[in-house]
Amino acid sequence: MAKTQGQKDRRAALIRATQQAVIEHGADVKLTEIAKQAGLTSGAVLYHYPDVQTLILEANRAGTERFYDERMRAIAAIEDPAEKLVSTIRSGLPSDNDDDAVRLFCELGGAARRHPVYGALLTSLYDRQVAMYQVILETGAAKGAFVLRQDSLTVGRNLVALEDAYGYRMMAGHPTIDHEVACELLLDYARLATGNPLITKAQPDDEGTPSDD
């Protein structure tokens, strides 16, 4: 058991090293560069993974876990459609312009023409996120919380595209777009698309202090 856990820990550390190596050297990163980042020999890296591309794909899957699986788990217990939509939008953007998972996606996206498998994985993630939004939107409409201005597929596609666009602007160091600004820009579109003000328990409509009565 200890050996198995040790192997898992080493593979996890290698994934993190690969993410950093791709961010620093691009999607055409060499095995020696990954090994150096991990503090290992090239042979030790190949003991765990057969080639560089397989390792990069595994690193990409770690990002997919964050932007799909973790988001699904986070909203599973939320009943209110508006709160669920707001939570999903907030979790789909980079935390800041040094967000390693998003920097990795940017590198892989730029290499998609040379490595079609990267493009296929990013397309799959996009489609899964769209479907995630569709469920939220259609459930909210069925409950009477949303009045969709367009079909759920169109709204979902636009929401994910806006996440990607503003995420890229953050990664590029836009001086006036940070996480909160990008969130509000997405929420503005979502309000128009759903006919809901998207005011949640965490966003009281009245900014004044509660009375003592």
C-alpha contacts under 8 A as a table, 3 or more apart, distances in Angstrom:
res1	aa1	res2	aa2	distance
1	M	4	T	5.09
1	M	5	Q	6.26
2	A	5	Q	5.12
2	A	6	G	6.02
3	K	6	G	4.93
3	K	7	Q	6.18
4	T	7	Q	5.11
4	T	8	K	6.31
5	Q	8	K	4.99
5	Q	9	D	6.16
6	G	9	D	5.07
6	G	10	R	6.22
7	Q	10	R	5.12
7	Q	11	R	6.14
8	K	11	R	5.14
8	K	12	A	6.09
9	D	12	A	5.07
9	D	13	A	6.16
10	R	13	A	5.06
10	R	14	L	6.11
11	R	14	L	4.92
11	R	15	I	6.17
11	R	48	H	7.00
12	A	15	I	5.06
12	A	16	R	6.38
13	A	16	R	5.15
13	A	17	A	6.21
13	A	38	A	7.30
14	L	17	A	4.96
14	L	18	T	6.09
14	L	38	A	5.96
14	L	45	V	7.70
15	I	18	T	5.03
15	I	19	Q	6.26
15	I	55	L	7.15
15	I	56	I	7.91
15	I	58	E	7.08
15	I	59	A	5.29
16	R	19	Q	5.14
16	R	20	Q	6.39
16	R	59	A	7.30
17	A	20	Q	5.16
17	A	21	A	6.11
17	A	34	I	6.45
17	A	37	Q	5.49
17	A	38	A	5.12
18	T	21	A	4.96
18	T	22	V	6.09
18	T	34	I	5.54
18	T	37	Q	7.47
18	T	38	A	7.67
18	T	55	L	7.25
18	T	56	I	6.62
18	T	59	A	6.68
19	Q	22	V	5.26
19	Q	23	I	6.23
19	Q	56	I	7.52
19	Q	59	A	6.06
19	Q	100	D	7.52
19	Q	101	A	7.81
19	Q	104	L	6.40
20	Q	23	I	5.06
20	Q	24	E	6.16
20	Q	37	Q	7.48
20	Q	100	D	7.60
21	A	24	E	5.10
21	A	25	H	5.78
21	A	26	G	7.44
21	A	29	V	6.80
21	A	33	E	6.51
21	A	34	I	5.56
21	A	37	Q	6.41
22	V	25	H	5.20
22	V	26	G	4.63
22	V	27	A	5.38
22	V	28	D	7.61
22	V	29	V	5.88
22	V	104	L	6.69
22	V	107	E	7.16
23	I	26	G	5.67
23	I	27	A	7.84
23	I	100	D	7.60
23	I	103	R	6.35
23	I	104	L	5.75
23	I	107	E	6.71
25	H	28	D	7.24
25	H	29	V	5.45
26	G	29	V	5.63
26	G	107	E	5.87
26	G	108	L	7.86
27	A	107	E	5.89
27	A	108	L	5.75
27	A	111	A	6.22
29	V	33	E	6.60
29	V	34	I	7.31
30	K	33	E	5.29
30	K	34	I	6.59
30	K	52	V	7.33
31	L	34	I	5.19
31	L	35	A	6.13
31	L	42	S	6.36
31	L	52	V	6.03
32	T	35	A	4.99
32	T	36	K	6.06
32	T	41	T	7.69
32	T	42	S	5.89
33	E	36	K	5.12
33	E	37	Q	6.24
34	I	37	Q	5.11
34	I	38	A	6.19
35	A	38	A	5.05
35	A	39	G	5.95
35	A	40	L	4.94
35	A	41	T	5.56
35	A	42	S	5.39
35	A	45	V	6.36
36	K	39	G	5.00
36	K	40	L	6.16
36	K	41	T	7.32
37	Q	40	L	7.81
40	L	44	A	6.07
40	L	45	V	6.77
41	T	44	A	5.17
41	T	45	V	6.55
42	S	45	V	5.15
42	S	46	L	6.33
43	G	46	L	5.08
43	G	47	Y	6.22
44	A	47	Y	5.05
44	A	48	H	7.09
45	V	48	H	5.65
45	V	49	Y	6.40
46	L	49	Y	4.85
46	L	50	P	5.29
46	L	51	D	6.42
47	Y	50	P	7.14
49	Y	52	V	7.51
49	Y	54	T	6.68
49	Y	55	L	6.10
50	P	54	T	6.91
50	P	55	L	7.98
51	D	54	T	5.61
51	D	55	L	6.60
52	V	55	L	5.11
52	V	56	I	6.22
53	Q	56	I	4.98
53	Q	57	L	6.10
54	T	57	L	5.11
54	T	58	E	6.28
55	L	58	E	5.09
55	L	59	A	6.29
56	I	59	A	4.94
56	I	60	N	6.19
57	L	60	N	4.97
57	L	61	R	6.27
57	L	118	Y	7.53
58	E	61	R	5.04
58	E	62	A	6.57
59	A	62	A	5.24
59	A	63	G	6.92
60	N	63	G	5.21
60	N	64	T	6.41
60	N	104	L	7.49
60	N	105	F	7.40
61	R	64	T	4.80
61	R	65	E	6.26
62	A	65	E	5.18
62	A	66	R	6.84
63	G	66	R	5.24
63	G	67	F	6.49
63	G	101	A	5.50
63	G	102	V	7.84
63	G	105	F	7.90
64	T	67	F	5.25
64	T	68	Y	5.87
64	T	69	D	7.27
64	T	125	L	6.66
65	E	68	Y	5.60
65	E	69	D	4.87
65	E	70	E	6.05
66	R	69	D	6.08
66	R	70	E	5.04
66	R	71	R	6.88
67	F	70	E	6.41
67	F	71	R	6.10
67	F	91	S	7.58
67	F	92	G	6.28
67	F	129	Q	7.91
68	Y	71	R	5.25
68	Y	72	M	6.14
68	Y	125	L	7.47
68	Y	128	R	7.31
68	Y	129	Q	6.36
69	D	72	M	5.16
69	D	73	R	6.32
70	E	73	R	5.12
70	E	74	A	6.11
71	R	74	A	5.02
71	R	75	I	6.40
71	R	88	T	6.53
71	R	91	S	6.76
71	R	92	G	7.98
72	M	75	I	5.52
72	M	76	A	6.09
72	M	132	M	7.71
73	R	76	A	5.23
73	R	77	A	7.94
74	A	77	A	7.20
75	I	78	I	5.20
75	I	84	K	5.89
75	I	87	S	7.15
75	I	88	T	7.23
78	I	81	P	7.74
78	I	83	E	7.17
78	I	84	K	5.86
79	E	83	E	7.87
79	E	84	K	7.16
80	D	83	E	5.36
80	D	84	K	6.11
81	P	84	K	5.00
81	P	85	L	6.13
81	P	136	I	6.70
81	P	137	L	7.80
81	P	139	T	7.34
81	P	140	G	5.10
81	P	145	A	6.75
82	A	85	L	5.15
82	A	86	V	6.19
82	A	140	G	7.56
82	A	145	A	7.32
82	A	196	N	7.48
82	A	198	L	5.30
82	A	199	I	7.23
82	A	200	T	6.71
83	E	86	V	5.15
83	E	87	S	6.06
83	E	198	L	7.14
83	E	199	I	7.66
83	E	200	T	5.36
83	E	201	K	7.67
84	K	87	S	5.18
84	K	88	T	6.19
84	K	136	I	7.30
85	L	88	T	5.13
85	L	89	I	6.22
85	L	133	Y	7.78
85	L	136	I	6.65
85	L	137	L	7.84
86	V	89	I	5.19
86	V	90	R	6.20
86	V	187	L	7.28
86	V	198	L	6.91
86	V	200	T	7.86
87	S	90	R	5.23
87	S	91	S	6.26
88	T	91	S	5.30
88	T	92	G	6.34
89	I	92	G	5.35
89	I	93	L	7.29
89	I	159	L	7.96
89	I	163	E	7.85
89	I	183	C	6.81
89	I	186	L	7.18
89	I	187	L	7.46
90	R	93	L	6.21
90	R	183	C	5.88
91	S	94	P	7.97
92	G	163	E	6.27
93	L	163	E	5.83
93	L	164	D	7.74
93	L	166	Y	7.71
93	L	167	G	5.81
93	L	179	H	6.74
93	L	182	A	7.70
93	L	183	C	7.52
94	P	97	N	6.94
94	P	99	D	5.75
94	P	102	V	6.43
94	P	167	G	5.85
94	P	170	M	7.57
94	P	179	H	6.63
95	S	98	D	7.87
95	S	99	D	6.01
95	S	179	H	6.06
96	D	99	D	5.60
96	D	170	M	6.94
96	D	171	M	7.78
96	D	178	D	6.59
96	D	179	H	6.22
97	N	170	M	5.18
97	N	171	M	4.65
97	N	172	A	7.45
97	N	173	G	6.37
97	N	178	D	7.78
98	D	103	R	7.41
98	D	171	M	7.01
99	D	102	V	5.62
99	D	103	R	6.25
99	D	171	M	7.87
100	D	103	R	4.94
100	D	104	L	6.08
101	A	104	L	5.17
101	A	105	F	6.46
102	V	105	F	4.99
102	V	106	C	6.24
102	V	167	G	7.47
102	V	171	M	7.76
103	R	106	C	5.08
103	R	107	E	6.38
103	R	171	M	6.86
104	L	107	E	5.18
104	L	108	L	6.28
105	F	108	L	5.13
105	F	109	G	5.88
105	F	122	L	7.84
106	C	109	G	5.11
106	C	110	G	6.20
106	C	168	Y	7.43
107	E	110	G	5.26
107	E	111	A	6.54
108	L	111	A	5.10
108	L	112	A	6.19
108	L	118	Y	6.09
108	L	119	G	7.64
109	G	112	A	5.17
109	G	118	Y	6.95
109	G	119	G	6.41
109	G	122	L	7.28
110	G	113	R	7.53
111	A	114	R	5.44
111	A	115	H	6.00
111	A	118	Y	7.39
112	A	115	H	4.88
112	A	116	P	5.13
112	A	117	V	7.18
112	A	118	Y	5.30
112	A	119	G	4.60
113	R	116	P	5.73
113	R	119	G	7.37
115	H	118	Y	5.76
115	H	119	G	7.14
116	P	119	G	5.04
116	P	120	A	6.22
117	V	120	A	4.98
117	V	121	L	6.29
118	Y	121	L	5.21
118	Y	122	L	6.26
119	G	122	L	5.18
119	G	123	T	6.00
120	A	123	T	5.08
120	A	124	S	6.11
121	L	124	S	5.04
121	L	125	L	6.27
122	L	125	L	5.06
122	L	126	Y	6.19
123	T	126	Y	5.01
123	T	127	D	6.20
124	S	127	D	5.17
124	S	128	R	6.20
125	L	128	R	5.14
125	L	129	Q	6.19
126	Y	129	Q	5.22
126	Y	130	V	6.22
126	Y	160	V	6.97
127	D	130	V	5.03
127	D	131	A	6.22
128	R	131	A	5.08
128	R	132	M	6.18
129	Q	132	M	4.90
129	Q	133	Y	6.35
129	Q	156	G	7.93
129	Q	160	V	6.80
130	V	133	Y	5.18
130	V	134	Q	6.18
130	V	153	L	7.05
130	V	156	G	4.82
130	V	157	R	5.47
130	V	159	L	7.85
130	V	160	V	6.38
131	A	134	Q	4.88
131	A	135	V	6.38
131	A	153	L	7.64
131	A	156	G	7.19
132	M	135	V	5.47
132	M	136	I	6.66
133	Y	136	I	5.12
133	Y	137	L	6.06
133	Y	152	S	7.81
133	Y	156	G	5.22
134	Q	137	L	5.07
134	Q	138	E	5.91
134	Q	152	S	5.19
134	Q	153	L	6.14
134	Q	155	V	7.87
134	Q	156	G	5.73
135	V	138	E	5.28
135	V	139	T	5.89
136	I	139	T	5.27
136	I	140	G	6.04
137	L	140	G	5.12
137	L	141	A	6.13
137	L	146	F	7.21
137	L	148	L	7.77
137	L	152	S	6.21
137	L	194	T	7.83
138	E	141	A	5.00
138	E	142	A	6.11
138	E	152	S	6.60
139	T	142	A	5.09
139	T	143	K	6.29
140	G	143	K	5.14
140	G	144	G	6.27
140	G	145	A	5.10
140	G	146	F	5.33
141	A	144	G	5.04
141	A	145	A	5.69
141	A	146	F	4.46
141	A	147	V	5.89
141	A	148	L	6.91
142	A	145	A	7.61
142	A	146	F	7.90
143	K	146	F	7.66
144	G	147	V	7.18
145	A	196	N	6.93
146	F	194	T	4.88
146	F	195	G	5.90
146	F	196	N	5.89
147	V	193	A	7.81
147	V	194	T	5.12
147	V	195	G	5.36
147	V	196	N	7.51
148	L	151	D	6.67
148	L	152	S	7.31
148	L	193	A	5.68
148	L	194	T	4.58
148	L	195	G	6.72
149	R	192	L	7.48
149	R	193	A	5.12
149	R	194	T	6.29
149	R	195	G	7.48
150	Q	154	T	6.46
150	Q	155	V	6.42
150	Q	193	A	6.82
151	D	154	T	5.58
151	D	155	V	6.48
152	S	155	V	5.13
152	S	156	G	5.83
153	L	156	G	5.11
153	L	157	R	6.03
154	T	157	R	5.19
154	T	158	N	6.20
155	V	158	N	5.15
155	V	159	L	6.17
155	V	193	A	6.75
156	G	159	L	5.15
156	G	160	V	6.33
157	R	160	V	5.36
157	R	161	A	6.04
158	N	161	A	4.98
158	N	162	L	6.00
159	L	162	L	5.14
159	L	163	E	6.24
159	L	186	L	6.95
159	L	189	Y	8.00
159	L	190	A	7.55
160	V	163	E	4.96
160	V	164	D	6.27
161	A	164	D	5.07
161	A	165	A	6.06
162	L	165	A	4.92
162	L	166	Y	5.94
162	L	186	L	6.75
163	E	166	Y	5.51
163	E	167	G	5.79
163	E	186	L	7.47
164	D	167	G	5.01
164	D	168	Y	6.06
165	A	168	Y	5.19
165	A	169	R	6.34
166	Y	169	R	4.90
166	Y	170	M	6.19
166	Y	177	I	7.74
166	Y	182	A	6.13
167	G	170	M	5.11
167	G	171	M	6.25
167	G	182	A	7.98
168	Y	171	M	4.97
168	Y	172	A	6.10
169	R	172	A	5.00
169	R	173	G	6.47
169	R	174	H	5.65
169	R	177	I	7.27
170	M	173	G	5.14
170	M	174	H	5.59
170	M	177	I	6.20
170	M	178	D	6.22
170	M	179	H	7.89
171	M	174	H	7.64
174	H	177	I	5.66
174	H	178	D	7.91
175	P	178	D	7.89
176	T	181	V	7.83
177	I	180	E	7.91
177	I	181	V	5.54
177	I	182	A	6.10
178	D	181	V	5.36
178	D	182	A	6.05
179	H	182	A	5.24
179	H	183	C	6.08
180	E	183	C	5.02
180	E	184	E	6.27
181	V	184	E	5.24
181	V	185	L	6.29
182	A	185	L	5.07
182	A	186	L	6.29
183	C	186	L	5.23
183	C	187	L	6.08
184	E	187	L	4.89
184	E	188	D	6.03
185	L	188	D	5.16
185	L	189	Y	6.65
186	L	189	Y	5.26
186	L	190	A	6.20
187	L	190	A	4.80
187	L	191	R	5.99
187	L	198	L	7.63
188	D	191	R	5.20
188	D	192	L	6.52
189	Y	192	L	5.22
189	Y	193	A	6.14
190	A	193	A	4.93
190	A	194	T	5.95
191	R	194	T	5.36
191	R	195	G	5.51
191	R	196	N	5.28
191	R	197	P	5.54
191	R	198	L	6.46
192	L	195	G	5.51
192	L	196	N	7.52
199	I	202	A	7.93
199	I	203	Q	5.61
199	I	204	P	6.66
199	I	205	D	6.59
200	T	203	Q	5.03
200	T	204	P	6.67
201	K	204	P	6.02
204	P	207	E	6.50
